[in-house]
Amino acid sequence: MQNKIISVTINYCITTMAVPKQKHTKSRRNKRRMHLFAKAPTLTLCPKCKKPVLPHTVCWNCGYYKGVEVIDVLKKLTKKERKKREKEMKPKEKGEDKAKPLTMEELSKK
């Protein structure tokens, strides 16, 4: 019998971790995080219902975008909610009629 020596080579890949040499102070840490904060979204008013809306999006209150009805908001509401919503929207639509520019004749009468 022959004695065979089996040599097994195991390669260990030991990586060293980065360890700070000095403590980072709270002020230094906070200076780094200075720009990480939540910003308030910029809102515009919906021209139809005057509710705050994100720019370039459909108004979820009235369903209009650029003066065109995109979503029928009243469709999914119950009868009671629909009546309430219609009541809210009517005075604001009437207010738009008052804002019409006056003609030259109307201006001269005043």
C-alpha positions as CSV (number, residue, x, y, z in Angstrom):
1,M,0.0,0.0,0.0
2,Q,1.1,3.4,-0.9
3,N,0.5,6.3,1.4
4,K,-0.8,9.2,-0.6
5,I,-0.7,12.6,0.9
6,I,-3.4,14.7,-0.3
7,S,-2.7,18.3,0.0
8,V,-5.7,20.5,0.3
9,T,-5.2,24.2,-0.2
10,I,-7.8,26.5,1.2
11,N,-7.5,30.1,0.2
12,Y,-8.9,32.5,2.7
13,C,-9.8,35.9,1.5
14,I,-9.6,38.0,4.5
15,T,-10.7,41.6,3.9
16,T,-10.2,44.3,6.4
17,M,-13.0,46.6,7.4
18,A,-12.6,50.3,7.3
19,V,-12.4,51.6,10.8
20,P,-12.3,55.4,11.5
21,K,-9.3,56.7,13.3
22,Q,-11.1,59.4,15.1
23,K,-14.7,60.0,16.3
24,H,-16.9,62.1,14.1
25,T,-18.6,64.7,16.1
26,K,-22.3,65.4,16.1
27,S,-21.9,68.7,14.3
28,R,-19.7,67.1,11.6
29,R,-22.3,64.3,11.1
30,N,-25.2,66.8,11.0
31,K,-23.3,69.0,8.5
32,R,-23.1,66.0,6.2
33,R,-26.9,65.4,6.6
34,M,-27.8,69.0,6.2
35,H,-29.2,68.5,2.7
36,L,-31.2,65.4,3.6
37,F,-34.7,66.6,4.5
38,A,-38.2,66.3,3.2
39,K,-39.3,69.3,1.1
40,A,-42.9,70.5,1.0
41,P,-44.5,69.9,-2.4
42,T,-45.2,72.9,-4.6
43,L,-48.9,73.2,-5.0
44,T,-51.0,75.3,-7.5
45,L,-54.7,76.2,-7.4
46,C,-57.1,74.3,-9.6
47,P,-58.7,76.9,-11.9
48,K,-62.0,75.1,-11.7
49,C,-62.5,74.4,-8.0
50,K,-59.7,76.5,-6.4
51,K,-58.3,73.5,-4.4
52,P,-54.6,73.0,-4.1
53,V,-53.2,70.5,-6.6
54,L,-49.8,69.3,-7.7
55,P,-48.8,71.0,-11.0
56,H,-49.5,69.1,-14.3
57,T,-51.9,66.6,-12.6
58,V,-55.6,66.0,-12.7
59,C,-57.5,67.7,-9.8
60,W,-59.0,64.9,-7.7
61,N,-61.7,67.2,-6.3
62,C,-63.4,68.1,-9.6
63,G,-61.6,65.8,-12.2
64,Y,-60.5,68.6,-14.6
65,Y,-57.1,69.1,-16.2
66,K,-56.5,72.2,-18.4
67,G,-60.2,73.0,-18.5
68,V,-61.2,69.5,-19.8
69,E,-63.0,66.9,-17.7
70,V,-60.7,63.9,-17.6
71,I,-62.2,61.9,-14.7
72,D,-65.9,61.8,-13.8
73,V,-65.5,62.3,-10.0
74,L,-69.2,62.2,-9.3
75,K,-69.7,58.8,-10.8
76,K,-68.4,56.8,-7.9
77,L,-70.0,58.8,-5.1
78,T,-73.2,57.9,-3.3
79,K,-76.3,60.1,-3.9
80,K,-75.8,62.0,-0.7
81,E,-72.1,62.7,-1.4
82,R,-72.8,63.6,-5.0
83,K,-75.4,66.2,-3.9
84,K,-72.9,67.7,-1.4
85,R,-70.1,67.9,-4.0
86,E,-72.4,69.5,-6.7
87,K,-73.4,72.1,-4.1
88,E,-69.7,72.9,-3.5
89,M,-68.8,73.2,-7.2
90,K,-71.8,75.4,-8.2
91,P,-70.9,78.6,-6.3
92,K,-67.4,78.4,-7.6
93,E,-68.6,78.1,-11.2
94,K,-70.9,81.0,-10.7
95,G,-67.9,83.0,-9.4
96,E,-66.2,82.5,-12.7
97,D,-69.0,84.2,-14.6
98,K,-68.6,87.3,-12.5
99,A,-65.0,87.6,-13.5
100,K,-65.8,88.1,-17.2
101,P,-64.1,91.2,-18.6
102,L,-66.4,94.2,-19.2
103,T,-67.1,95.5,-22.6
104,M,-66.5,99.1,-23.6
105,E,-70.2,99.9,-23.3
106,E,-70.4,98.5,-19.8
107,L,-67.3,100.5,-18.8
108,S,-68.7,103.7,-20.1
109,K,-72.0,103.2,-18.1
110,K,-70.0,103.2,-14.9
